[in-house]
Amino acid sequence: MTIDPRLRERLAAAIERRWQSLRSTSGLNEEVFDALVVLAAGSFDPAAIGVGFDRVATLQRDMDEARQRRLRRLGFSADSAIVLSSLHTRNFM
């Protein structure tokens, strides 16, 4: 199977175009973050909220690491994978 050598360039450009188009919505907004914390906490108890916060932070880190792994599997360098992964948008993917 022959792979177009410019494929990674086109993929990176598509990621960057999407980020540029949705730049004002990138990241996770406060309301969604807070809702995830409460869901992860399972309670409004202050101690549980702290646990929920830690769980959401872990989820975000795990998702970033997974995006980076997928990008490296596609042949992107580790540095490029970090940059491209940071361009995710509010779809929380």
FITORVO-835573 format. One record per residue: chain; residue in three letters; x, y, z of N, C-alpha, C in turn. Coordinates in nm, 4 decimals. Example, Ala and Ser with C-alpha at 12.3 -4.5 7.8 and 13.67 -1.06 7.14 Angstrom:
BEGIN
(site "A"; "ALA"; (1.3190; -0.5690; 0.7800); (1.2300; -0.4500; 0.7800); (1.3200; -0.3300; 0.7800))
(site "A"; "SER"; (1.2850; -0.2250; 0.7080); (1.3670; -0.1060; 0.7140); (1.2900; 0.0030; 0.7870))
//
This chain:
BEGIN
(site "A"; "MET"; (0.0848; -0.1177; 0.0000); (0.0000; 0.0000; 0.0000); (0.0893; 0.1240; 0.0000))
(site "A"; "THR"; (0.0601; 0.2174; -0.0876); (0.1355; 0.3417; -0.0960); (0.0596; 0.4515; -0.0238))
(site "A"; "ILE"; (0.1312; 0.5235; 0.0605); (0.0697; 0.6335; 0.1365); (0.1223; 0.7652; 0.0813))
(site "A"; "ASP"; (0.0313; 0.8560; 0.0562); (0.0676; 0.9880; 0.0065); (0.1585; 1.0558; 0.1093))
(site "A"; "PRO"; (0.2809; 1.0908; 0.0714); (0.3740; 1.1513; 0.1683); (0.3262; 1.2870; 0.2218))
(site "A"; "ARG"; (0.2314; 1.3471; 0.1550); (0.1815; 1.4770; 0.2016); (0.0610; 1.4633; 0.2941))
(site "A"; "LEU"; (0.0212; 1.3400; 0.3233); (-0.0976; 1.3170; 0.4048); (-0.0882; 1.3859; 0.5405))
(site "A"; "ARG"; (0.0253; 1.3701; 0.6098); (0.0397; 1.4339; 0.7416); (0.0290; 1.5855; 0.7316))
(site "A"; "GLU"; (0.0871; 1.6431; 0.6274); (0.0766; 1.7886; 0.6084); (-0.0695; 1.8294; 0.5920))
(site "A"; "ARG"; (-0.1439; 1.7529; 0.5142); (-0.2854; 1.7846; 0.4927); (-0.3663; 1.7660; 0.6210))
(site "A"; "LEU"; (-0.3362; 1.6614; 0.6965); (-0.4065; 1.6402; 0.8231); (-0.3780; 1.7532; 0.9218))
(site "A"; "ALA"; (-0.2519; 1.7906; 0.9344); (-0.2152; 1.9001; 1.0251); (-0.2825; 2.0295; 0.9816))
(site "A"; "ALA"; (-0.2843; 2.0564; 0.8522); (-0.3492; 2.1779; 0.8019); (-0.4985; 2.1761; 0.8326))
(site "A"; "ALA"; (-0.5619; 2.0593; 0.8205); (-0.7054; 2.0487; 0.8500); (-0.7317; 2.0747; 0.9985))
(site "A"; "ILE"; (-0.6469; 2.0202; 1.0846); (-0.6614; 2.0436; 1.2291); (-0.6469; 2.1926; 1.2587))
(site "A"; "GLU"; (-0.5471; 2.2553; 1.1990); (-0.5234; 2.3983; 1.2227); (-0.6376; 2.4837; 1.1676))
(site "A"; "ARG"; (-0.6915; 2.4475; 1.0497); (-0.8057; 2.5225; 0.9936); (-0.9275; 2.5112; 1.0839))
(site "A"; "ARG"; (-0.9534; 2.3912; 1.1326); (-1.0677; 2.3716; 1.2222); (-1.0498; 2.4571; 1.3474))
(site "A"; "TRP"; (-0.9295; 2.4541; 1.4041); (-0.9035; 2.5321; 1.5245); (-0.9224; 2.6815; 1.4958))
(site "A"; "GLN"; (-0.8728; 2.7291; 1.3831); (-0.8888; 2.8704; 1.3468); (-1.0367; 2.9063; 1.3354))
(site "A"; "SER"; (-1.1148; 2.8172; 1.2744); (-1.2578; 2.8436; 1.2569); (-1.3326; 2.8439; 1.3891))
(site "A"; "LEU"; (-1.2897; 2.7584; 1.4814); (-1.3604; 2.7432; 1.6089); (-1.2808; 2.8001; 1.7264))
(site "A"; "ARG"; (-1.1822; 2.8813; 1.6965); (-1.0902; 2.9336; 1.7986); (-1.1622; 2.9938; 1.9181))
(site "A"; "SER"; (-1.2710; 3.0648; 1.8943); (-1.3405; 3.1303; 2.0049); (-1.4125; 3.0296; 2.0943))
(site "A"; "THR"; (-1.4231; 2.9055; 2.0486); (-1.4908; 2.8044; 2.1298); (-1.3948; 2.6961; 2.1773))
(site "A"; "SER"; (-1.2637; 2.7151; 2.1612); (-1.1713; 2.6086; 2.1982); (-1.1634; 2.5936; 2.3498))
(site "A"; "GLY"; (-1.1277; 2.4752; 2.3904); (-1.1180; 2.4472; 2.5327); (-1.2526; 2.4050; 2.5895))
(site "A"; "LEU"; (-1.2567; 2.3876; 2.7170); (-1.3770; 2.3422; 2.7859); (-1.4334; 2.4586; 2.8656))
(site "A"; "ASN"; (-1.5594; 2.4961; 2.8396); (-1.6138; 2.6116; 2.9102); (-1.6421; 2.5773; 3.0565))
(site "A"; "GLU"; (-1.6536; 2.6800; 3.1384); (-1.6677; 2.6621; 3.2832); (-1.7909; 2.5814; 3.3209))
(site "A"; "GLU"; (-1.9032; 2.6065; 3.2541); (-2.0270; 2.5377; 3.2894); (-2.0153; 2.3872; 3.2672))
(site "A"; "VAL"; (-1.9576; 2.3482; 3.1543); (-1.9407; 2.2057; 3.1258); (-1.8398; 2.1447; 3.2227))
(site "A"; "PHE"; (-1.7321; 2.2168; 3.2486); (-1.6316; 2.1673; 3.3431); (-1.6944; 2.1448; 3.4804))
(site "A"; "ASP"; (-1.7687; 2.2432; 3.5287); (-1.8328; 2.2304; 3.6605); (-1.9307; 2.1128; 3.6633))
(site "A"; "ALA"; (-2.0081; 2.0958; 3.5569); (-2.1029; 1.9847; 3.5509); (-2.0293; 1.8504; 3.5538))
(site "A"; "LEU"; (-1.9188; 1.8417; 3.4809); (-1.8404; 1.7185; 3.4830); (-1.7849; 1.6903; 3.6222))
(site "A"; "VAL"; (-1.7406; 1.7947; 3.6913); (-1.6876; 1.7781; 3.8273); (-1.7955; 1.7214; 3.9193))
(site "A"; "VAL"; (-1.9164; 1.7792; 3.9125); (-2.0257; 1.7326; 3.9986); (-2.0631; 1.5884; 3.9630))
(site "A"; "LEU"; (-2.0708; 1.5579; 3.8343); (-2.1016; 1.4205; 3.7934); (-1.9944; 1.3233; 3.8425))
(site "A"; "ALA"; (-1.8690; 1.3615; 3.8269); (-1.7595; 1.2750; 3.8709); (-1.7562; 1.2626; 4.0226))
(site "A"; "ALA"; (-1.8020; 1.3667; 4.0927); (-1.8048; 1.3646; 4.2391); (-1.9162; 1.2748; 4.2900))
(site "A"; "GLY"; (-2.0295; 1.2762; 4.2207); (-2.1436; 1.1979; 4.2642); (-2.2141; 1.2558; 4.3848))
(site "A"; "SER"; (-2.1769; 1.3784; 4.4221); (-2.2318; 1.4399; 4.5432); (-2.1921; 1.5873; 4.5435))
(site "A"; "PHE"; (-2.2653; 1.6655; 4.6221); (-2.2287; 1.8061; 4.6395); (-2.1410; 1.8262; 4.7634))
(site "A"; "ASP"; (-2.1068; 1.7190; 4.8281); (-2.0196; 1.7259; 4.9448); (-1.8846; 1.7854; 4.9033))
(site "A"; "PRO"; (-1.8329; 1.8834; 4.9805); (-1.7070; 1.9473; 4.9415); (-1.5915; 1.8495; 4.9179))
(site "A"; "ALA"; (-1.5803; 1.7464; 4.9996); (-1.4720; 1.6493; 4.9791); (-1.4923; 1.5744; 4.8478))
(site "A"; "ALA"; (-1.6169; 1.5396; 4.8183); (-1.6466; 1.4687; 4.6934); (-1.6188; 1.5580; 4.5734))
(site "A"; "ILE"; (-1.6484; 1.6869; 4.5858); (-1.6212; 1.7809; 4.4758); (-1.4715; 1.7835; 4.4454))
(site "A"; "GLY"; (-1.3896; 1.7800; 4.5480); (-1.2442; 1.7743; 4.5269); (-1.2033; 1.6502; 4.4502))
(site "A"; "VAL"; (-1.2644; 1.5372; 4.4851); (-1.2370; 1.4117; 4.4132); (-1.2857; 1.4239; 4.2689))
(site "A"; "GLY"; (-1.4043; 1.4822; 4.2499); (-1.4574; 1.5016; 4.1152); (-1.3662; 1.5883; 4.0301))
(site "A"; "PHE"; (-1.3132; 1.6935; 4.0895); (-1.2200; 1.7817; 4.0189); (-1.0980; 1.7022; 3.9724))
(site "A"; "ASP"; (-1.0419; 1.6224; 4.0635); (-0.9245; 1.5421; 4.0281); (-0.9563; 1.4434; 3.9170))
(site "A"; "ARG"; (-1.0746; 1.3842; 3.9207); (-1.1141; 1.2887; 3.8165); (-1.1273; 1.3555; 3.6805))
(site "A"; "VAL"; (-1.1847; 1.4750; 3.6785); (-1.1991; 1.5468; 3.5507); (-1.0619; 1.5880; 3.4982))
(site "A"; "ALA"; (-0.9743; 1.6322; 3.5869); (-0.8383; 1.6681; 3.5446); (-0.7672; 1.5457; 3.4862))
(site "A"; "THR"; (-0.7861; 1.4308; 3.5484); (-0.7269; 1.3071; 3.4975); (-0.7859; 1.2716; 3.3613))
(site "A"; "LEU"; (-0.9171; 1.2864; 3.3468); (-0.9825; 1.2603; 3.2189); (-0.9255; 1.3501; 3.1092))
(site "A"; "GLN"; (-0.9105; 1.4778; 3.1389); (-0.8558; 1.5708; 3.0389); (-0.7138; 1.5305; 3.0003))
(site "A"; "ARG"; (-0.6326; 1.4953; 3.0993); (-0.4944; 1.4546; 3.0716); (-0.4931; 1.3259; 2.9889))
(site "A"; "ASP"; (-0.5787; 1.2295; 3.0276); (-0.5844; 1.1030; 2.9537); (-0.6278; 1.1247; 2.8088))
(site "A"; "MET"; (-0.7241; 1.2131; 2.7874); (-0.7709; 1.2410; 2.6518); (-0.6608; 1.3064; 2.5684))
(site "A"; "ASP"; (-0.5873; 1.3987; 2.6287); (-0.4764; 1.4639; 2.5594); (-0.3695; 1.3607; 2.5228))
(site "A"; "GLU"; (-0.3359; 1.2759; 2.6171); (-0.2351; 1.1732; 2.5902); (-0.2815; 1.0778; 2.4804))
(site "A"; "ALA"; (-0.4094; 1.0430; 2.4796); (-0.4630; 0.9539; 2.3754); (-0.4570; 1.0215; 2.2385))
(site "A"; "ARG"; (-0.4918; 1.1511; 2.2333); (-0.4826; 1.2230; 2.1049); (-0.3380; 1.2231; 2.0569))
(site "A"; "GLN"; (-0.2453; 1.2495; 2.1477); (-0.1046; 1.2518; 2.1095); (-0.0572; 1.1151; 2.0598))
(site "A"; "ARG"; (-0.0990; 1.0084; 2.1271); (-0.0609; 0.8731; 2.0824); (-0.1123; 0.8455; 1.9417))
(site "A"; "ARG"; (-0.2387; 0.8823; 1.9161); (-0.2953; 0.8588; 1.7824); (-0.2190; 0.9387; 1.6774))
(site "A"; "LEU"; (-0.1839; 1.0616; 1.7099); (-0.1087; 1.1437; 1.6148); (0.0303; 1.0850; 1.5902))
(site "A"; "ARG"; (0.0957; 1.0361; 1.6946); (0.2281; 0.9753; 1.6755); (0.2166; 0.8469; 1.5917))
(site "A"; "ARG"; (0.1081; 0.7707; 1.6111); (0.0872; 0.6508; 1.5286); (0.0707; 0.6865; 1.3815))
(site "A"; "LEU"; (0.0195; 0.8063; 1.3567); (0.0052; 0.8528; 1.2188); (0.1360; 0.9059; 1.1625))
(site "A"; "GLY"; (0.2406; 0.9073; 1.2460); (0.3721; 0.9480; 1.1985); (0.4139; 1.0883; 1.2356))
(site "A"; "PHE"; (0.3335; 1.1588; 1.3151); (0.3732; 1.2920; 1.3593); (0.4812; 1.2801; 1.4670))
(site "A"; "SER"; (0.5697; 1.3758; 1.4711); (0.6710; 1.3775; 1.5763); (0.6024; 1.4038; 1.7107))
(site "A"; "ALA"; (0.6710; 1.3739; 1.8197); (0.6152; 1.3985; 1.9536); (0.5822; 1.5463; 1.9712))
(site "A"; "ASP"; (0.6711; 1.6338; 1.9251); (0.6463; 1.7779; 1.9387); (0.5244; 1.8215; 1.8581))
(site "A"; "SER"; (0.5111; 1.7716; 1.7359); (0.3953; 1.8063; 1.6537); (0.2670; 1.7527; 1.7163))
(site "A"; "ALA"; (0.2739; 1.6323; 1.7728); (0.1561; 1.5730; 1.8362); (0.1091; 1.6579; 1.9543))
(site "A"; "ILE"; (0.2019; 1.7110; 2.0311); (0.1665; 1.7978; 2.1450); (0.0944; 1.9217; 2.0952))
(site "A"; "VAL"; (0.1509; 1.9854; 1.9933); (0.0917; 2.1083; 1.9393); (-0.0459; 2.0799; 1.8803))
(site "A"; "LEU"; (-0.0565; 1.9777; 1.7968); (-0.1842; 1.9481; 1.7320); (-0.2897; 1.9045; 1.8332))
(site "A"; "SER"; (-0.2505; 1.8307; 1.9341); (-0.3455; 1.7887; 2.0371); (-0.3997; 1.9082; 2.1142))
(site "A"; "SER"; (-0.3171; 2.0095; 2.1306); (-0.3608; 2.1279; 2.2055); (-0.4653; 2.2090; 2.1299))
(site "A"; "LEU"; (-0.4866; 2.1781; 2.0029); (-0.5819; 2.2524; 1.9206); (-0.7214; 2.1909; 1.9230))
(site "A"; "HIS"; (-0.7509; 2.1093; 2.0237); (-0.8854; 2.0511; 2.0316); (-0.9873; 2.1604; 2.0601))
(site "A"; "THR"; (-1.1129; 2.1312; 2.0285); (-1.2187; 2.2299; 2.0448); (-1.3187; 2.1836; 2.1509))
(site "A"; "ARG"; (-1.4185; 2.2634; 2.1776); (-1.5110; 2.2372; 2.2873); (-1.5947; 2.1123; 2.2731))
(site "A"; "ASN"; (-1.5758; 2.0361; 2.1689); (-1.6500; 1.9111; 2.1616); (-1.5952; 1.8097; 2.2612))
(site "A"; "PHE"; (-1.4903; 1.8481; 2.3337); (-1.4280; 1.7687; 2.4407); (-1.3777; 1.6362; 2.3883))
(site "A"; "MET"; (-1.3300; 1.6341; 2.2649); (-1.2776; 1.5121; 2.2065); (-1.1269; 1.5140; 2.2108))
//
